[in-house]
Amino acid sequence: MRAVLWIIAIFALAAGLSLVAEHSTGTVLVSFSQYRVQLSLNLVLCMLVLGFVLGYLLVRLVLRTLRVPKAIGRYRDKRRRTIAERKLHESLRAFMEGRYAQALKLADESYRRSDRAGIETLVAARAAHQLQDQESYREWIGRASQIEWLRTARLMTEAELALDGQRFDEASNRLVVLRERGERHIAAQRLALKAAEGAGKWDETARLARQLRKHKGLTEDAAAAIVRESHLENLRQRAGNGEALAEYWSSISAREATDHVLLERAVPLLIAAGQGSIARRAVEDMLSEHWEPALARGYADCCVDADDLSPGLAMAEGWLVEHPNDAGLLLTLGRLCMRMKLWGKAQSYLEASMSVAADSDTSLALARLAEQLDKPAEAQRYYRRAAEIATA
């Protein structure tokens, strides 16, 4: 529609000009020296218009000619950037495909062509690390360190690769710098957790696991497992020191202390350090709230002192009312009765345990009971039974 309007306008203008020229009788007299040239006004106007158009076109041609070198330079820069971007993409693809040597080569080509290199240095550093080329890795990380806007990404890369190489102190140093810069995102916290765990900083490990759980960076189960292992490592470091063990155990929060797996693995450490009474109370509290057969099975070991035997037996017999068919609890009752020299009750509990579930520990307990009762043949029979169950 617009083209039609332009055509109509041009034809209208041409018609108007032809009408004006038809009725125009003016002339232009040009005189110079002894010469005189007389031209019609219409011709002069046409020559002026034509001269203006030719002059305009000539000026445009000159300007475009002068701009050719700059246009060629822009074209070359654009082509170089395009090639650099393509090389970077190919380098990333090669790295993800596991072709690290090719990724390093392509990243180097992209770096040399790009006028704003950055990511290429980190891709090359990661590829060099995978190739175990530490000299090349340091060179590329050094180049990356000169690019200010790449600082956070470079520190994250250094921390991650240091962890991969089990250089936990180096990783921690990089992560400290990130924290000082206010970088406390989940990825950095996960790296910090791995660094603390690798360096054996168990208090820090537990703190980071709780923090990540709070911010949905770890699942409940994963965080609980890490916190549990941190507590166990701290307990192992204090093994043999009863006071230190008791103090640390009391510092564990009530929520974390109710982890039955933690308690099950901590009980032997507490008992070995002479803190059986603490272990006994912890097990009793746990089983009163939540029944765990494994804890019930090992409860007899918590009753170390002679003063603990009678209360322990009474507690276990109270549990038996609610769990009459728990083989581990019946074994515990039998062991407690043996230590109290209640031979008849011990035998009845142990035989009841065997009737529920044949077990090598129960067979060994019956064998020892038979020895106490001076029944060597019966003891040998239970010893053989225990061996058969163990090898089955």
C-alpha positions as CSV (number, residue, x, y, z in Angstrom):
1,M,0.0,0.0,0.0
2,R,2.8,2.4,0.9
3,A,4.6,1.7,-2.5
4,V,1.4,2.5,-4.4
5,L,1.1,5.8,-2.5
6,W,4.7,6.7,-3.3
7,I,4.1,5.9,-7.0
8,I,1.0,8.1,-7.1
9,A,2.9,10.9,-5.3
10,I,5.8,10.7,-7.8
11,F,3.5,10.8,-10.8
12,A,1.6,13.7,-9.3
13,L,4.8,15.6,-8.7
14,A,6.0,14.9,-12.3
15,A,2.6,16.1,-13.7
16,G,2.8,19.3,-11.6
17,L,6.4,20.0,-12.6
18,S,5.5,19.5,-16.3
19,L,2.6,21.9,-16.0
20,V,4.8,24.5,-14.4
21,A,7.6,24.0,-17.0
22,E,5.0,24.3,-19.8
23,H,3.9,27.7,-18.7
24,S,7.4,28.9,-17.6
25,T,8.9,31.3,-20.3
26,G,11.8,32.5,-18.2
27,T,15.4,32.5,-19.4
28,V,18.8,32.6,-17.7
29,L,21.6,34.6,-19.3
30,V,25.1,33.6,-18.4
31,S,27.8,36.1,-19.5
32,F,31.5,35.7,-19.1
33,S,34.2,37.6,-21.1
34,Q,32.9,38.1,-24.7
35,Y,30.7,35.0,-24.5
36,R,27.0,34.9,-23.6
37,V,24.9,31.8,-23.1
38,Q,21.2,32.0,-22.8
39,L,19.4,29.0,-21.3
40,S,15.8,28.4,-20.4
41,L,14.9,28.5,-16.7
42,N,13.6,25.0,-16.9
43,L,16.9,23.6,-18.1
44,V,18.8,25.4,-15.5
45,L,16.6,24.1,-12.8
46,C,17.0,20.5,-14.1
47,M,20.8,21.0,-14.3
48,L,20.9,22.2,-10.7
49,V,18.8,19.3,-9.5
50,L,21.0,16.8,-11.4
51,G,24.1,18.5,-10.2
52,F,22.9,18.2,-6.6
53,V,22.1,14.5,-7.0
54,L,25.4,13.8,-8.6
55,G,27.3,15.7,-5.9
56,Y,25.4,13.9,-3.2
57,L,26.1,10.5,-4.7
58,L,29.8,11.5,-5.1
59,V,30.1,12.5,-1.4
60,R,28.4,9.3,-0.4
61,L,30.8,7.3,-2.5
62,V,33.8,9.0,-1.0
63,L,32.5,8.6,2.6
64,R,31.8,4.9,2.1
65,T,35.2,4.4,0.6
66,L,36.8,6.1,3.6
67,R,34.8,3.7,5.9
68,V,35.9,0.5,4.1
69,P,39.0,-0.1,6.4
70,K,36.9,0.3,9.5
71,A,34.2,-2.0,8.1
72,I,36.9,-4.6,7.2
73,G,38.3,-4.3,10.8
74,R,34.9,-4.8,12.3
75,Y,34.2,-7.8,10.1
76,R,37.5,-9.4,11.1
77,D,36.8,-8.7,14.8
78,K,33.4,-10.2,14.5
79,R,34.7,-13.3,12.7
80,R,37.4,-13.7,15.3
81,R,34.9,-13.5,18.1
82,T,32.6,-16.0,16.3
83,I,35.5,-18.4,15.9
84,A,36.5,-17.9,19.6
85,E,33.0,-18.7,20.7
86,R,32.8,-21.8,18.5
87,K,36.1,-23.0,19.9
88,L,34.9,-22.5,23.5
89,H,31.7,-24.4,22.8
90,E,33.7,-27.2,21.2
91,S,36.1,-27.2,24.2
92,L,33.2,-27.5,26.6
93,R,31.7,-30.4,24.7
94,A,35.1,-32.2,24.5
95,F,35.6,-31.8,28.2
96,M,32.1,-33.2,29.0
97,E,32.9,-36.1,26.6
98,G,36.1,-36.8,28.5
99,R,38.4,-35.8,25.7
100,Y,40.6,-33.6,28.0
101,A,43.6,-33.2,25.7
102,Q,41.3,-31.9,22.9
103,A,39.4,-29.7,25.4
104,L,42.7,-28.1,26.5
105,K,43.8,-27.5,22.9
106,L,40.5,-25.9,21.9
107,A,40.3,-23.8,25.0
108,D,43.8,-22.5,24.3
109,E,42.7,-21.6,20.7
110,S,39.6,-19.8,22.0
111,Y,41.7,-17.9,24.6
112,R,44.1,-16.7,21.9
113,R,41.3,-15.5,19.6
114,S,39.0,-13.9,22.2
115,D,39.3,-10.3,23.2
116,R,37.5,-10.9,26.5
117,A,38.7,-14.3,27.5
118,G,37.6,-15.8,30.8
119,I,35.8,-19.1,30.9
120,E,38.4,-20.5,28.6
121,T,41.0,-20.3,31.3
122,L,38.9,-22.4,33.7
123,V,38.0,-25.0,31.1
124,A,41.7,-25.3,30.3
125,A,42.6,-25.6,34.0
126,R,40.1,-28.3,34.6
127,A,41.2,-30.2,31.5
128,A,44.9,-29.9,32.6
129,H,43.9,-31.2,36.1
130,Q,42.2,-34.2,34.6
131,L,45.4,-34.9,32.6
132,Q,47.5,-34.6,35.8
133,D,49.4,-31.8,34.2
134,Q,50.1,-29.6,37.2
135,E,52.4,-27.2,35.4
136,S,49.7,-26.4,32.8
137,Y,47.0,-26.3,35.5
138,R,49.0,-23.7,37.5
139,E,49.6,-21.7,34.3
140,W,45.9,-21.5,33.4
141,I,44.8,-20.8,37.0
142,G,47.4,-18.0,37.0
143,R,45.8,-16.5,33.9
144,A,42.3,-16.8,35.4
145,S,43.5,-15.0,38.6
146,Q,44.3,-11.9,36.4
147,I,40.6,-11.6,35.4
148,E,38.7,-9.8,38.2
149,W,35.2,-10.7,37.1
150,L,36.1,-14.4,37.1
151,R,37.4,-14.4,40.7
152,T,34.5,-16.3,42.4
153,A,34.4,-18.9,39.6
154,R,38.1,-19.3,39.8
155,L,38.1,-19.8,43.6
156,M,35.3,-22.3,43.4
157,T,37.3,-24.2,40.7
158,E,40.5,-24.2,42.7
159,A,38.6,-25.4,45.8
160,E,36.9,-28.2,43.9
161,L,40.0,-29.4,42.2
162,A,42.0,-29.2,45.5
163,L,39.5,-31.4,47.1
164,D,39.7,-33.8,44.2
165,G,43.5,-34.0,44.8
166,Q,42.9,-34.3,48.6
167,R,44.6,-31.0,49.3
168,F,42.1,-30.2,52.0
169,D,44.0,-27.2,53.5
170,E,44.3,-25.5,50.1
171,A,40.6,-26.0,49.5
172,S,39.8,-24.6,52.9
173,N,41.9,-21.5,52.2
174,R,40.1,-20.8,49.0
175,L,36.7,-21.2,50.6
176,V,37.7,-18.9,53.4
177,V,38.4,-16.2,50.8
178,L,34.9,-16.9,49.3
179,R,33.3,-16.5,52.7
180,E,35.1,-13.2,53.3
181,R,33.6,-12.0,50.0
182,G,30.2,-12.9,51.2
183,E,29.8,-16.0,49.0
184,R,27.8,-18.4,51.2
185,H,25.8,-20.2,48.5
186,I,25.0,-23.9,48.8
187,A,27.7,-25.1,46.3
188,A,30.4,-23.3,48.4
189,Q,29.0,-24.8,51.6
190,R,29.1,-28.3,50.1
191,L,32.7,-27.9,49.2
192,A,33.5,-26.6,52.6
193,L,31.8,-29.6,54.1
194,K,34.0,-32.0,52.0
195,A,37.1,-30.0,53.0
196,A,36.3,-30.1,56.7
197,E,35.4,-33.8,56.5
198,G,38.6,-34.6,54.6
199,A,40.8,-32.6,57.1
200,G,39.2,-34.3,60.1
201,K,37.6,-31.2,61.5
202,W,34.5,-33.0,62.8
203,D,32.9,-30.1,64.8
204,E,33.1,-28.0,61.6
205,T,31.7,-30.9,59.6
206,A,28.7,-31.3,61.8
207,R,28.0,-27.5,61.8
208,L,28.1,-27.3,58.0
209,A,25.9,-30.4,57.7
210,R,23.3,-28.8,59.9
211,Q,23.5,-25.6,58.0
212,L,23.1,-27.3,54.7
213,R,20.1,-29.3,56.0
214,K,18.5,-26.0,57.1
215,H,18.9,-24.5,53.7
216,K,17.8,-27.6,51.8
217,G,21.3,-28.3,50.6
218,L,21.2,-31.8,52.1
219,T,18.4,-34.2,52.7
220,E,17.5,-35.1,56.3
221,D,19.0,-38.6,56.0
222,A,22.2,-37.4,54.4
223,A,22.8,-34.7,57.0
224,A,21.9,-37.0,59.8
225,A,24.5,-39.6,58.6
226,I,27.2,-36.9,58.4
227,V,26.4,-35.5,61.8
228,R,26.4,-39.0,63.2
229,E,29.8,-39.9,61.8
230,S,31.2,-36.6,63.1
231,H,30.0,-37.4,66.6
232,L,31.4,-40.9,66.4
233,E,34.8,-39.6,65.2
234,N,34.9,-37.1,68.1
235,L,34.0,-40.0,70.5
236,R,36.8,-42.2,69.0
237,Q,39.3,-39.4,69.4
238,R,38.4,-39.4,73.1
239,A,38.4,-43.2,73.5
240,G,39.9,-44.3,76.8
241,N,39.3,-40.9,78.4
242,G,36.1,-41.4,80.4
243,E,35.7,-37.9,81.5
244,A,36.2,-36.4,78.0
245,L,33.8,-39.0,76.6
246,A,31.1,-38.2,79.2
247,E,31.5,-34.5,78.7
248,Y,31.3,-34.8,74.9
249,W,28.3,-37.1,75.0
250,S,26.4,-34.6,77.3
251,S,27.1,-31.8,74.8
252,I,25.2,-33.7,72.0
253,S,21.8,-32.3,71.5
254,A,18.8,-34.3,72.5
255,R,17.6,-34.5,68.9
256,E,20.9,-36.0,67.7
257,A,21.4,-38.2,70.7
258,T,18.1,-40.0,69.9
259,D,19.8,-41.4,66.7
260,H,19.7,-45.1,67.5
261,V,22.5,-45.9,65.1
262,L,24.8,-43.3,66.9
263,L,23.9,-44.7,70.3
264,E,24.4,-48.3,69.1
265,R,27.9,-47.5,67.9
266,A,28.7,-45.2,70.8
267,V,27.8,-47.7,73.6
268,P,30.9,-49.9,73.2
269,L,33.1,-46.7,73.4
270,L,31.4,-45.5,76.5
271,I,31.6,-48.9,78.2
272,A,35.3,-49.4,77.3
273,A,36.0,-46.0,78.9
274,G,34.3,-46.9,82.1
275,Q,31.1,-44.9,81.4
276,G,28.7,-47.9,81.4
277,S,26.2,-46.1,83.6
278,I,25.9,-43.3,81.0
279,A,25.5,-45.9,78.3
280,R,22.8,-47.7,80.3
281,R,20.7,-44.6,80.9
282,A,21.0,-43.6,77.3
283,V,19.8,-47.0,76.1
284,E,17.0,-47.1,78.6
285,D,15.8,-43.7,77.5
286,M,15.9,-44.7,73.9
287,L,14.1,-48.0,74.4
288,S,11.4,-46.4,76.5
289,E,10.6,-44.1,73.6
290,H,11.4,-46.2,70.6
291,W,12.1,-49.9,70.5
292,E,15.3,-51.0,68.8
293,P,16.1,-54.7,68.9
294,A,19.9,-54.1,68.4
295,L,20.1,-51.9,71.5
296,A,18.0,-54.3,73.5
297,R,20.4,-57.1,72.5
298,G,23.4,-55.2,73.8
299,Y,21.8,-53.8,76.9
300,A,23.5,-56.4,79.2
301,D,26.9,-55.0,78.3
302,C,25.8,-51.6,79.7
303,C,25.2,-53.1,83.2
304,V,28.9,-53.1,84.1
305,D,28.8,-52.4,87.8
306,A,27.3,-54.9,90.2
307,D,24.9,-52.2,91.4
308,D,23.5,-52.0,87.9
309,L,22.5,-55.7,87.6
310,S,19.3,-55.7,89.6
311,P,17.9,-52.5,88.2
312,G,18.9,-53.6,84.7
313,L,17.2,-56.9,85.1
314,A,14.0,-55.3,86.4
315,M,14.1,-52.8,83.5
316,A,14.6,-55.6,80.9
317,E,11.8,-57.8,82.4
318,G,9.5,-54.8,82.1
319,W,10.3,-54.5,78.4
320,L,9.7,-58.2,78.0
321,V,6.0,-57.7,78.8
322,E,5.6,-55.6,75.6
323,H,8.2,-57.6,73.5
324,P,7.9,-61.2,74.6
325,N,9.2,-62.6,71.3
326,D,12.3,-60.5,71.0
327,A,15.2,-62.9,70.8
328,G,17.8,-60.3,71.5
329,L,16.0,-59.1,74.7
330,L,15.7,-62.7,75.9
331,L,19.4,-63.2,75.3
332,T,20.1,-60.0,77.4
333,L,17.9,-61.3,80.2
334,G,19.8,-64.6,80.1
335,R,23.2,-62.9,80.3
336,L,22.1,-60.7,83.1
337,C,20.8,-63.7,85.1
338,M,24.1,-65.5,84.5
339,R,26.0,-62.6,85.9
340,M,23.7,-62.6,88.9
341,K,24.1,-66.4,89.2
342,L,20.4,-67.0,88.7
343,W,21.2,-70.2,86.7
344,G,17.6,-71.4,86.4
345,K,16.2,-68.1,85.1
346,A,19.2,-67.7,82.8
347,Q,18.6,-71.1,81.2
348,S,14.9,-70.5,80.7
349,Y,15.6,-67.1,79.0
350,L,18.4,-68.4,76.8
351,E,16.3,-71.5,75.7
352,A,13.4,-69.2,75.0
353,S,15.7,-67.0,72.9
354,M,16.9,-70.1,70.9
355,S,13.3,-71.1,70.3
356,V,12.5,-67.7,68.8
357,A,15.7,-67.5,66.7
358,A,18.7,-69.8,66.6
359,D,21.7,-67.6,67.2
360,S,25.4,-68.4,67.7
361,D,25.7,-65.9,70.6
362,T,22.8,-67.5,72.4
363,S,24.4,-71.0,71.8
364,L,27.7,-69.8,73.2
365,A,25.9,-68.3,76.3
366,L,24.1,-71.7,76.8
367,A,27.5,-73.4,76.5
368,R,29.0,-71.2,79.2
369,L,26.0,-71.8,81.4
370,A,26.4,-75.5,81.0
371,E,30.0,-75.2,82.0
372,Q,29.0,-73.3,85.1
373,L,26.5,-76.1,85.9
374,D,29.3,-78.7,85.3
375,K,27.6,-80.2,82.3
376,P,30.6,-80.6,79.8
377,A,28.7,-82.8,77.3
378,E,25.9,-80.3,77.0
379,A,28.4,-77.5,76.8
380,Q,30.2,-79.2,73.9
381,R,26.8,-79.7,72.1
382,Y,26.1,-76.0,72.3
383,Y,29.6,-75.1,71.2
384,R,29.1,-77.3,68.1
385,R,25.7,-75.7,67.5
386,A,27.2,-72.2,67.7
387,A,29.9,-73.2,65.2
388,E,27.3,-74.7,62.8
389,I,25.2,-71.5,63.0
390,A,28.2,-69.3,62.4
391,T,29.4,-71.2,59.3
392,A,25.9,-71.7,57.9
